[in-house]
Amino acid sequence: MSTTTLVIAATSSGVLNVIAAFVGGMIVAGALVWAVQFGMRVRDRELPRPTADEQTHLPDGGAVHEIREVREPDEVPHTQGGERLLPHELHHASSRRSEDQHRKRWLPGKSGSFGGGGIGHA
């Protein structure tokens, strides 16, 4: 092979690489333009955003505050005759509202936690 043939071959593959990169870039750009147009069409079909009058407002009494209640565990019912319980025989709550709604307090002189600094009890 002569030097001229090698130069032409190298030049033609370089040109092909540039053309391939350009075509690939055009495909990616076309896909992005299509995605934006598709998103705009989908957004046009959605319901309009609510106006300021349609927004929710605070109740007349002010903000709603959390409710504190004492809960106790709800035991799983035992079966009769050794049959297993099926899912529809169980209920969804793992705890229930306690009848005694007074918070349990720690005894005087006890910290309530390990290393809490109380005098302790032997």
N, C-alpha and C positions, 0 to 999 in steps of 0.2 A: 504494500500500500504506500502510496505517496503521501507526503505531508499535506498536500492540498486536499486529498480525500479525507484525511483525519480531521482537518480544520472544518471542512464542510459538515462532517458527521457530528462533531462536537457542537457546532453552531446550530445545527438543526435540532438536536436534542435539547439544547438550552432554550430555543424558541418554543419547542413543544412544551417544555416545563412551564414557561411563562404563560403560554396559552391555556394550559390545563389549570394553572392557579387562577387565572382570570375567570375562566368558565366556572370553576368551583366557587369563587367569590360571588359571581353573579347568581348562582343557584342559592347560596346562603342568603344573599340580600333579598332575592325574590321570595324566599320562604319567610323571612322576617316581615316583609311588606304584607304578604298574604295573612300572616298570623295577626298583625295589627288590624287589618281590615275585618277579619273574622271576629276579633274581639269587639270591634266597634259595632258590628251588626248584632252580636249577642247582647251587648249593653243596650242597644236601641230597643230590643224586644222586652227588656225587663220592665217591671213596674216602676213608675216614677218615685223619686225619693219623697218622704213625707215633708210637708211644710212645717213651719215653726208652730202653727196652731195644732197640727196633728201629732206633735211630739207628746210624750207622756209628761205629766206634771206631778209635783209632790202633792200628797193629800193635804186637806185643810189643817189637819192636826200636826203637820210637820213630817219629818222623816220617820220611817218605821224603824223601831229599834229591835234588837235581837231579844229573844225570849230565853231565859235560863230556866232549866228544869232538871231535876234529879232523875236520872234514868237507872233502871236496874236490868240485869240480863234476863232475857226471855228464854226459858229452858226449852230444849227440843223435846217434843212429846215422845213418850215411850210407846212402843208397839204392844199389842196384845197377841199372845200366842207365838212370839218369835218371828212374826212376819216383818219384812223390811218396809220402811216408809218410802213411799213414792214422792216425787217432787211436788205433785199437786196436793199432797197431804201436809206439806210444810207451809208455813207462812213466811212472808218476805222480811219481817222486821226481826232484828237480832236483839233488840232491847225494847223495853216499854216504859211508860211513865210510871214513876214510883208514887205510891200513895202518900208517903212521907216526903214532903218537899223541902224540909229543913236540911241545910248543908251540914255535913259532918265536920266538926271542928276537932283539932288536936287537943289532947289533954294538956293541962298546964304542966310546964317543966319538960315537955318533950318537944323536940324540934320538928319531928315529922319527916326528917330525911337523914340519911347517914352523913355524919360530919357537918351537920347544920349549925353546930355551936351551942346546942342546948346542954343542960346539966346532965342529961341522960338518966337512966334508971337501971339499977342492977338487977 
